[in-house]
């Protein structure tokens, strides 16, 4: 049988004609439709009941579509001086923008967008209150209207529409109300104000945006207090939840939930703005005249350790950032830099010798021919012994290296006793200031020669904070106190205050008699016409000044530098000498020129102001309570 006949027989047997085929196809389609209907119905019922698709919650998706949230930035705490004068505080600058979209409606479909008929009025308001001219403002507004009559959702006003103060914003908003127009809105940007400019800048620090591309992330501290106490100053951000339109914009009056921000705490420093400002003023002309590589200055209350003023040069303006460049000293030199102090260390050598019973003020010591031999080193005085025989008292005021070596060796030829005093005075370890990058300095090694050299300030490195802490032992009859720069921390919301207390360091290092004697011999430095190395240089009217100067060599790549002014010059003062209220310590590193009056140009007028202020405070009449 042919293939053709076979096919015909198959068709007849199966009754496969067009009519029957259509019936079968219809039945299949109907059954499929019924199956799909029940499948979709089951799926829809499941979705409605469970509320999830592929593990995604539909209610949450819907809520996200019509609900929004925004972060409420906590206000950064202020930094103030001891009397409550502002050193750094938060501010908000604003940028203005106009919403043009007719979809921006409030309750009962109130129009909240800028209408074209009001463009003229809005431009006039901006003209009166910002750097924008009326024509410029109109230009921005009109650019928001397309040729076909449609509008952009919002328009901004360029750089002249930014950096608007809160006061200006309030004026604009008031004028909008008076003219019964709407459409202008503001976006806040965090800012930090430092009203004093260059003012203990490395100690206070500065702030910058936490996210360079998004200033809504707020500010973060850089350097100094702003960095070290960033957590305390920052506070905790809050959050607002609200309903939003299809464009993602908040619908007025729809705040659903609010978590309040917790503002940062205020930090009251121990600085005195009047004294600090005077110090900054005094530093600049001295830097200009002598052009040092760097300078430091630190004034402290002797009995409490409270720092009234401190600064360094070079410095910068934390608000404008002027001075922050590649050549900037990015370190807080007062705590981060270690240096050889030179002759100001001799006070501690003499004090230790007194404590050990090895110091007789009127005993004369011999100046060895050719200098004092220390193994392979030879040490001389600055005048090579030309002044003639000296007593140990005169060794302090004349700043004799040989005199200090003689005392150090008399205590113990191995140097271990003197080294133990270095440790008692707090050298070789951090003062735990709490400021970033504090150095611990460095004690001399176990080599007896290095230990001996440290008796006059070489082969030992210190920080300014360490020196000031150690000086308090001499000023306070043997009791050493820690330098303090925070007076109190205040929580504005609760009124809670955490007040810093005076903190004594260790046990008294020397006796009151030894401390008193050292201060007496320090007076000779500026009042003895024959043996005072700084005779008639440092003075405070009406007071005796206990002072000690220092001229320390600076280590270079090949040992000590040999340039004419390659030194760190310094001076420490305690006033009044008999019972010190204040300690001042100044350093000047590698000036281009130097005279013995260089540091006095800062010290004398500053201490005059300080003592006049103290006298004024002590003579105030206190009115009896009524």
C-alpha positions as CSV (number, residue, x, y, z in Angstrom):
1,X,0.0,0.0,0.0
2,X,1.2,3.4,-0.9
3,X,2.1,5.9,1.8
4,X,-0.8,8.2,0.6
5,X,-3.3,5.4,1.2
6,X,-1.9,4.6,4.6
7,X,-2.4,8.3,5.7
8,X,-6.0,8.3,4.4
9,X,-6.8,5.0,6.3
10,X,-5.3,6.5,9.5
11,X,-7.4,9.7,9.2
12,X,-10.6,7.7,8.7
13,X,-9.8,5.4,11.6
14,X,-9.1,8.4,14.0
15,X,-12.0,10.4,12.7
16,X,-9.7,13.3,12.1
17,X,-11.7,15.8,10.2
18,X,-11.8,19.6,10.6
19,X,-14.9,19.6,12.6
20,X,-13.7,17.2,15.2
21,X,-10.3,18.9,15.4
22,X,-11.9,22.2,16.2
23,X,-13.9,20.6,19.0
24,X,-10.9,19.0,20.5
25,X,-8.9,22.3,20.4
26,X,-11.8,24.1,22.0
27,X,-12.0,21.6,24.8
28,X,-8.2,21.9,25.4
29,X,-8.3,25.7,25.5
30,X,-11.3,25.7,27.8
31,X,-9.6,23.3,30.2
32,X,-6.4,25.3,30.1
33,X,-8.3,28.6,30.8
34,X,-10.1,27.0,33.8
35,X,-6.8,25.7,35.1
36,X,-5.0,29.1,34.8
37,X,-8.0,30.9,36.4
38,X,-7.8,28.7,39.5
39,X,-4.0,29.0,39.5
40,X,-4.1,32.8,39.4
41,X,-7.0,32.8,42.0
42,X,-5.0,30.6,44.3
43,X,-1.8,32.8,43.9
44,X,-3.7,36.0,44.4
45,X,-5.4,34.6,47.5
46,X,-2.0,33.5,48.8
47,X,-0.4,36.9,48.2
48,X,-3.3,38.7,49.9
49,X,-3.2,36.4,52.8
50,X,0.6,36.2,53.3
51,X,1.5,39.6,51.9
52,X,4.8,38.4,50.3
53,X,6.1,37.8,46.8
54,X,9.3,36.0,46.4
55,X,10.1,36.7,50.0
56,X,9.5,40.4,49.6
57,X,6.9,42.0,51.9
58,X,4.4,44.0,49.9
59,X,3.2,46.1,52.8
60,X,6.8,47.2,53.4
61,X,7.2,48.0,49.7
62,X,4.0,50.0,49.7
63,X,5.1,51.9,52.9
64,X,8.5,52.6,51.3
65,X,6.7,54.0,48.3
66,X,4.7,56.5,50.3
67,X,6.7,56.9,53.4
68,X,10.0,58.6,53.8
69,X,12.4,59.5,56.5
70,X,15.1,62.0,57.1
71,X,17.9,62.3,59.6
72,X,17.7,65.1,62.2
73,X,21.3,66.1,62.7
74,X,22.4,66.6,66.3
75,X,23.9,70.0,67.1
76,X,27.6,69.7,67.7
77,X,28.6,70.8,71.2
78,X,30.3,74.2,71.6
79,X,33.9,74.7,72.8
80,X,34.2,77.6,75.2
81,X,36.8,79.3,77.4
82,X,36.8,79.1,81.2
83,X,34.4,82.0,81.4
84,X,32.0,80.8,78.8
85,X,33.3,82.8,75.8
86,X,32.7,80.9,72.6
87,X,35.8,79.4,70.9
88,X,33.9,77.1,68.5
89,X,30.2,76.5,67.9
90,X,27.8,75.0,65.4
91,X,26.0,77.0,62.8
92,X,23.9,76.1,59.8
93,X,24.2,77.8,56.4
94,X,21.4,77.4,54.0
95,X,20.8,77.3,50.2
96,X,17.5,78.5,48.8
97,X,15.5,76.7,46.1
98,X,12.1,77.1,44.5
99,X,9.6,74.3,43.9
100,X,7.6,74.8,40.7
101,X,5.8,71.5,40.3
102,X,2.0,71.8,40.5
103,X,1.9,68.4,42.3
104,X,3.4,70.0,45.4
105,X,0.3,70.4,47.4
106,X,-0.5,70.5,51.1
107,X,-3.6,69.8,53.1
108,X,-6.9,70.4,51.2
109,X,-4.8,70.7,48.0
110,X,-3.3,74.0,49.2
111,X,-0.7,75.2,46.6
112,X,2.8,75.1,48.1
113,X,4.6,75.6,44.8
114,X,5.9,78.9,43.2
115,X,3.3,80.1,40.7
116,X,4.4,82.0,37.7
117,X,2.4,85.0,38.6
118,X,4.4,85.3,41.8
119,X,7.9,85.0,40.1
120,X,8.3,88.8,40.2
121,X,7.6,89.0,44.0
122,X,9.8,86.1,44.8
123,X,12.7,87.6,42.8
124,X,12.3,90.9,44.7
125,X,12.4,89.1,48.0
126,X,15.7,87.3,47.0
127,X,17.1,90.6,45.7
128,X,16.6,92.3,49.1
129,X,18.0,89.5,51.2
130,X,20.7,87.7,49.2
131,X,23.5,88.4,46.7
132,X,21.1,87.6,43.9
133,X,19.8,90.5,41.8
134,X,16.1,90.6,40.8
135,X,17.0,89.8,37.2
136,X,19.2,86.9,38.2
137,X,16.5,85.4,40.4
138,X,13.9,85.8,37.6
139,X,16.3,84.1,35.2
140,X,16.6,81.0,37.4
141,X,12.8,80.9,37.9
142,X,12.0,81.3,34.2
143,X,14.5,78.6,33.3
144,X,12.3,76.2,35.3
145,X,9.4,76.7,32.8
146,X,9.8,74.6,29.6
147,X,8.7,75.9,26.2
148,X,5.7,73.6,26.2
149,X,4.4,75.1,29.5
150,X,5.5,72.2,31.6
151,X,7.8,72.9,34.6
152,X,10.7,71.4,36.3
153,X,10.0,70.1,39.8
154,X,12.4,72.6,41.4
155,X,15.1,75.1,40.5
156,X,18.2,76.3,42.5
157,X,19.8,79.7,42.4
158,X,23.5,79.0,41.9
159,X,26.3,80.0,44.3
160,X,24.6,83.3,45.2
161,X,21.8,81.3,46.6
162,X,24.0,79.5,49.0
163,X,25.7,80.2,52.4
164,X,22.6,82.0,53.7
165,X,22.5,82.6,57.4
166,X,19.7,81.6,59.7
167,X,18.9,85.3,60.2
168,X,18.6,85.8,56.5
169,X,16.4,82.7,56.1
170,X,14.1,84.0,58.7
171,X,13.8,87.3,57.0
172,X,12.9,85.7,53.7
173,X,10.3,83.5,55.3
174,X,8.8,86.5,57.0
175,X,8.6,88.4,53.7
176,X,6.9,85.4,52.1
177,X,4.2,85.5,54.8
178,X,3.8,89.2,54.5
179,X,3.4,89.0,50.7
180,X,1.2,85.9,50.9
181,X,3.4,83.9,48.5
182,X,5.0,80.5,48.7
183,X,7.5,78.4,46.8
184,X,10.9,79.2,48.3
185,X,12.4,76.6,50.6
186,X,15.8,76.0,52.2
187,X,18.2,73.2,52.6
188,X,20.5,73.3,55.6
189,X,24.2,72.6,55.5
190,X,26.3,72.0,58.7
191,X,29.0,74.7,59.5
192,X,31.4,75.4,62.3
193,X,32.2,79.0,63.5
194,X,35.5,79.9,65.1
195,X,35.0,83.6,66.0
196,X,38.5,84.2,67.3
197,X,40.4,83.1,64.2
198,X,43.9,82.0,65.0
199,X,43.4,81.0,68.6
200,X,45.2,78.0,70.0
201,X,44.3,76.4,66.7
202,X,46.3,73.2,66.9
203,X,44.9,72.6,70.4
204,X,41.3,73.4,69.4
205,X,41.5,71.8,66.0
206,X,38.9,72.2,63.3
207,X,36.1,70.2,61.6
208,X,35.4,69.0,58.1
209,X,32.6,67.2,56.3
210,X,32.3,63.6,57.3
211,X,31.6,62.8,53.6
212,X,33.2,65.1,51.1
213,X,30.5,64.4,48.5
214,X,27.5,64.7,50.9
215,X,27.6,67.4,53.5
216,X,24.4,66.1,55.0
217,X,26.5,63.5,56.8
218,X,27.6,66.3,59.2
219,X,30.9,67.3,60.6
220,X,33.8,65.4,62.1
221,X,36.6,66.7,64.2
222,X,40.1,67.1,62.8
223,X,43.1,67.7,65.1
224,X,43.0,68.8,68.7
225,X,39.9,68.9,70.9
226,X,37.6,68.6,67.9
227,X,39.2,65.2,67.0
228,X,40.0,63.8,70.5
229,X,36.6,64.6,71.9
230,X,34.6,64.1,68.7
231,X,32.3,61.5,70.3
232,X,31.4,63.9,73.1
233,X,30.9,66.9,70.8
234,X,29.0,65.1,68.1
235,X,25.9,63.8,70.0
236,X,23.5,61.4,68.4
237,X,21.3,62.1,65.3
238,X,17.6,61.8,65.4
239,X,15.1,60.7,62.7
240,X,11.7,61.8,61.3
241,X,9.3,59.6,59.4
242,X,6.7,61.1,57.1
243,X,4.5,60.5,54.1
244,X,5.7,61.5,50.7
245,X,4.3,62.1,47.3
246,X,5.1,60.2,44.1
247,X,8.1,62.5,43.6
248,X,9.6,61.5,47.0
249,X,8.9,64.9,48.6
250,X,7.5,65.2,52.1
251,X,3.8,65.9,52.4
252,X,3.3,68.8,54.8
253,X,1.7,67.9,58.1
254,X,2.3,64.1,57.7
255,X,5.0,63.5,60.3
256,X,4.2,60.0,61.7
257,X,7.1,59.4,64.0
258,X,10.0,61.4,65.4
259,X,13.1,60.4,67.3
260,X,14.7,63.5,68.8
261,X,18.3,64.2,68.2
262,X,20.6,64.3,71.2
263,X,22.9,67.3,70.9
264,X,26.6,67.1,71.7
265,X,27.9,68.3,75.0
266,X,29.7,71.6,75.5
267,X,33.3,71.6,76.5
268,X,34.6,74.4,78.7
269,X,38.3,74.7,78.4
270,X,40.7,76.2,80.9
271,X,41.8,78.8,78.4
272,X,41.2,82.5,79.2
273,X,40.2,84.2,76.0
274,X,41.7,87.6,77.0
275,X,45.1,86.1,77.8
276,X,45.0,83.7,74.9
277,X,44.2,86.5,72.5
278,X,47.1,88.6,73.9
279,X,49.4,85.7,73.5
280,X,48.4,85.3,69.8
281,X,49.0,89.0,69.2
282,X,52.4,88.9,70.8
283,X,53.6,85.8,68.9
284,X,53.1,87.2,65.4
285,X,55.6,90.2,65.4
286,X,58.3,88.0,67.1
287,X,57.9,85.3,64.4
288,X,58.0,88.0,61.8
289,X,61.2,89.5,63.2
290,X,63.2,86.3,64.0
291,X,61.6,83.9,61.6
292,X,62.0,80.7,63.6
293,X,61.2,77.2,62.3
294,X,58.6,76.9,65.0
295,X,57.6,78.4,68.3
296,X,55.6,77.3,71.3
297,X,54.1,79.1,74.3
298,X,52.2,77.7,77.3
299,X,50.9,79.5,80.4
300,X,49.6,77.5,83.3
301,X,48.2,78.0,86.8
302,X,50.9,76.5,89.0
303,X,48.7,75.2,91.8
304,X,46.0,73.5,89.7
305,X,47.7,72.8,86.4
306,X,45.0,74.7,84.4
307,X,46.3,75.9,81.1
308,X,45.3,79.5,80.6
309,X,46.9,80.0,77.2
310,X,48.9,77.9,74.7
311,X,49.8,78.3,71.1
312,X,52.4,77.6,68.4
313,X,53.7,78.9,65.2
314,X,53.1,78.3,62.3
315,X,49.4,78.3,62.9
316,X,46.1,78.5,60.9
317,X,42.6,79.9,61.0
318,X,40.3,76.9,61.7
319,X,37.2,78.6,60.1
320,X,38.7,79.9,56.8
321,X,41.3,77.1,56.7
322,X,43.9,79.8,55.8
323,X,47.3,78.4,56.7
324,X,46.3,74.8,56.2
325,X,48.5,73.8,53.3
326,X,51.4,71.5,52.4
327,X,53.8,73.6,54.5
328,X,51.6,73.5,57.5
329,X,52.8,72.0,60.7
330,X,50.0,69.4,61.1
331,X,51.1,68.5,64.6
332,X,50.2,69.8,68.0
333,X,53.9,70.5,68.9
334,X,53.0,70.9,72.6
335,X,52.3,67.2,73.0
336,X,53.5,65.5,69.8
337,X,57.1,66.8,69.4
338,X,59.9,65.7,71.6
339,X,63.1,67.7,71.8
340,X,66.2,68.2,73.9
341,X,65.4,70.9,76.4
342,X,68.9,72.2,77.2
343,X,69.6,74.2,80.3
344,X,66.0,74.5,81.6
345,X,66.6,70.8,82.7
346,X,69.3,72.1,85.1
347,X,66.6,73.1,87.6
348,X,65.7,69.4,88.1
349,X,69.3,68.4,88.4
350,X,69.9,70.9,91.2
351,X,66.7,70.0,92.9
352,X,67.6,66.3,92.9
353,X,71.1,67.1,94.3
354,X,69.5,69.1,97.1
355,X,67.2,66.2,97.8
356,X,70.2,63.8,98.0
357,X,72.2,66.2,100.2
358,X,74.8,66.8,97.5
359,X,74.1,70.5,97.0
360,X,75.8,73.2,99.0
361,X,74.8,76.6,97.5
362,X,78.0,78.5,98.6
363,X,80.5,75.8,97.8
364,X,82.8,76.5,94.9
365,X,83.5,73.8,92.3
366,X,86.5,73.6,90.1
367,X,86.3,74.2,86.4
368,X,88.6,71.6,84.8
369,X,91.3,72.8,82.5
370,X,90.1,72.1,78.9
371,X,86.6,71.2,80.0
372,X,84.9,68.4,81.8
373,X,85.9,65.0,80.4
374,X,83.2,62.4,80.0
375,X,84.9,59.4,78.6
376,X,85.4,60.4,74.9
377,X,83.4,63.6,75.3
378,X,84.4,67.0,76.6
379,X,81.8,69.4,78.0
380,X,82.4,73.1,78.4
381,X,80.3,76.1,79.7
382,X,79.1,78.7,77.2
383,X,81.9,81.0,78.4
384,X,84.5,78.2,78.7
385,X,85.0,79.2,82.3
386,X,85.9,82.8,81.7
387,X,83.7,84.1,84.4
388,X,85.9,82.4,87.0
389,X,85.1,80.1,89.9
390,X,81.4,79.6,90.6
391,X,79.4,78.4,93.6
392,X,76.6,75.9,93.0
393,X,74.0,78.6,93.5
394,X,75.8,80.7,90.8
395,X,75.9,77.5,88.6
396,X,72.1,77.7,88.3
397,X,71.9,81.4,87.4
398,X,75.0,81.4,85.2
399,X,73.7,78.1,83.6
400,X,76.9,76.1,84.1
401,X,77.1,72.7,82.4
402,X,80.1,71.8,84.4
403,X,78.3,72.6,87.6
404,X,75.5,70.3,86.8
405,X,77.8,67.5,85.8
406,X,79.6,67.9,89.1
407,X,76.3,67.6,91.0
408,X,75.1,64.6,88.9
409,X,78.4,62.7,89.5
410,X,78.3,63.5,93.2
411,X,74.9,61.8,93.5
412,X,76.1,58.6,91.8
413,X,78.9,58.1,89.2
414,X,76.8,55.5,87.4
415,X,74.0,58.0,86.9
416,X,71.2,55.7,88.2
417,X,70.1,58.0,91.0
418,X,69.8,61.0,88.7
419,X,68.0,58.8,86.2
420,X,65.5,57.8,88.9
421,X,64.7,61.5,89.5
422,X,64.1,62.0,85.8
423,X,61.4,59.3,86.1
424,X,60.0,60.8,89.3
425,X,59.7,64.1,87.5
426,X,57.6,62.4,84.8
427,X,60.0,62.2,82.0
428,X,60.0,59.2,79.6
429,X,56.3,58.6,79.9
430,X,53.1,60.2,78.6
431,X,51.3,62.8,80.7
432,X,48.1,61.1,79.4
433,X,46.8,64.4,78.2
434,X,44.1,62.8,76.1
435,X,45.2,64.7,73.0
436,X,46.0,62.7,69.8
437,X,49.6,61.7,69.1
438,X,51.1,62.5,72.5
439,X,54.8,61.6,72.7
440,X,56.3,60.0,75.8
441,X,59.7,61.6,75.1
442,X,62.8,59.5,75.7
443,X,65.1,59.0,78.7
444,X,68.8,58.6,78.2
445,X,70.0,55.0,77.8
446,X,72.0,53.0,80.4
447,X,75.2,54.5,79.2
448,X,76.6,56.6,82.1
449,X,77.8,59.3,79.7
450,X,74.4,59.9,78.2
451,X,72.8,60.0,81.6
452,X,75.4,62.5,82.7
453,X,74.8,64.6,79.6
454,X,71.1,64.7,80.5
455,X,71.9,66.7,83.6
456,X,72.2,69.8,81.5
457,X,69.5,68.8,79.0
458,X,71.2,66.8,76.3
459,X,70.7,63.0,75.5
460,X,67.1,63.3,76.9
461,X,64.0,64.3,75.0
462,X,60.9,65.8,76.4
463,X,57.6,67.4,75.4
464,X,56.2,70.8,76.5
465,X,53.5,69.1,78.6
466,X,56.1,67.1,80.4
467,X,58.2,70.1,81.2
468,X,55.2,72.1,82.5
469,X,54.1,69.1,84.6
470,X,57.6,68.8,86.1
471,X,57.9,72.5,86.8
472,X,54.8,72.4,89.0
473,X,56.9,70.3,91.5
474,X,59.2,73.3,91.9
475,X,56.4,75.8,92.0
476,X,54.2,73.8,94.4
477,X,56.8,72.9,97.1
478,X,57.5,69.4,95.7
479,X,53.9,68.4,94.7
480,X,53.5,67.8,91.0
481,X,50.1,68.3,89.2
482,X,49.0,67.3,85.8
483,X,48.4,69.9,83.1
484,X,44.6,70.4,82.5
485,X,42.9,71.9,79.6
486,X,39.3,71.1,80.3
487,X,37.4,73.0,83.0
488,X,34.1,71.1,82.7
489,X,31.9,69.2,80.2
490,X,28.2,70.2,80.2
491,X,25.2,68.4,79.0
492,X,22.8,71.2,77.9
493,X,19.8,68.8,77.9
494,X,20.1,67.5,81.4
495,X,22.2,70.3,83.0
496,X,24.7,67.7,84.2
497,X,28.2,69.0,84.6
498,X,31.4,67.0,84.8
499,X,34.0,69.2,86.4
500,X,37.7,68.5,86.1
501,X,39.6,68.3,89.4
502,X,43.2,69.0,90.1
503,X,45.2,65.8,89.7
504,X,48.4,65.3,91.6
505,X,51.0,63.1,90.0
506,X,52.8,60.6,92.2
507,X,54.3,61.5,95.5
508,X,56.1,64.8,96.3
509,X,59.4,64.7,94.4
510,X,61.4,67.1,96.5
511,X,60.9,68.8,99.9
512,X,59.2,72.3,100.2
513,X,62.6,73.7,101.3
514,X,64.4,72.4,98.2
515,X,61.6,73.8,95.9
516,X,61.8,77.2,97.7
517,X,65.6,77.3,97.4
518,X,65.5,76.5,93.7
519,X,63.0,79.3,93.1
520,X,65.2,81.7,95.1
521,X,68.2,80.8,93.0
522,X,66.1,81.2,89.8
523,X,65.6,84.9,90.8
524,X,69.3,85.3,90.5
525,X,69.0,84.5,86.7
526,X,67.3,87.9,86.1
527,X,68.4,90.0,89.1
528,X,72.1,89.2,89.8
529,X,74.1,91.6,87.7
530,X,77.3,89.5,87.8
531,X,76.0,85.9,87.5
532,X,72.5,86.3,86.1
533,X,72.6,85.0,82.5
534,X,69.4,86.8,81.7
535,X,70.0,89.8,84.0
536,X,67.4,92.5,83.5
537,X,65.8,90.7,80.6
538,X,62.7,89.1,82.1
539,X,60.7,91.3,84.4
540,X,57.1,91.8,85.8
541,X,56.5,95.1,87.5
542,X,56.0,94.7,91.2
543,X,57.1,91.1,91.3
544,X,60.2,88.9,91.6
545,X,60.5,86.6,88.7
546,X,62.0,83.1,89.1
547,X,63.4,82.2,85.6
548,X,65.7,79.9,83.8
549,X,66.7,80.1,80.2
550,X,67.8,77.4,77.8
551,X,69.9,77.1,74.6
552,X,69.7,73.5,73.4
553,X,71.6,72.1,70.5
554,X,69.5,70.3,67.8
555,X,70.4,66.9,66.4
556,X,70.8,66.7,62.7
557,X,71.7,63.8,60.3
558,X,75.4,64.0,61.3
559,X,75.1,64.8,65.0
560,X,74.5,68.2,66.5
561,X,74.0,71.1,64.0
562,X,76.6,73.7,64.0
563,X,74.8,76.8,62.5
564,X,74.9,80.1,64.4
565,X,71.3,79.8,65.4
566,X,70.7,76.0,65.1
567,X,69.3,75.9,68.7
568,X,66.1,75.6,70.6
569,X,66.0,78.7,72.7
570,X,63.7,78.6,75.7
571,X,62.7,80.2,79.0
572,X,60.6,79.2,82.0
573,X,59.2,81.8,84.4
574,X,57.4,81.3,87.7
575,X,55.6,84.4,89.1
576,X,55.5,85.5,91.9
577,X,58.8,83.8,92.7
578,X,58.1,83.4,96.4
579,X,54.8,81.6,95.9
580,X,54.1,81.0,92.2
581,X,50.7,81.4,90.8
582,X,51.7,81.0,87.2
583,X,54.2,79.2,85.1
584,X,55.2,80.3,81.6
585,X,57.3,78.3,79.2
586,X,58.4,79.5,75.7
587,X,60.4,77.8,73.0
588,X,61.9,79.1,69.7
589,X,63.5,76.6,67.3
590,X,66.1,77.6,64.7
591,X,65.4,81.3,64.2
592,X,67.2,83.0,61.4
593,X,68.4,85.6,63.9
594,X,68.3,85.7,67.7
595,X,68.9,88.2,70.5
596,X,68.6,87.6,74.3
597,X,65.4,89.8,74.3
598,X,63.6,87.8,71.7
599,X,61.5,85.7,74.1
600,X,61.1,88.5,76.5
601,X,59.1,90.4,73.9
602,X,56.4,87.8,74.5
603,X,57.0,87.0,78.2
604,X,57.2,90.5,79.7
605,X,53.9,92.0,78.3
606,X,52.0,88.7,78.7
607,X,53.0,88.3,82.4
608,X,52.3,91.9,83.0
609,X,48.7,91.4,81.8
610,X,48.3,88.2,83.7
611,X,49.5,89.7,87.0
612,X,47.4,92.8,86.5
613,X,44.4,90.6,85.9
614,X,45.2,88.6,89.1
615,X,45.5,91.8,91.1
616,X,42.2,93.0,89.7
617,X,40.4,89.8,90.6
618,X,41.8,89.8,94.1
619,X,40.7,93.4,94.8
620,X,37.1,92.9,93.6
621,X,34.5,93.9,96.2
622,X,32.0,91.1,96.8
623,X,28.6,92.5,97.5
624,X,26.9,90.8,100.5
625,X,23.9,88.6,99.6
626,X,20.6,90.3,100.0
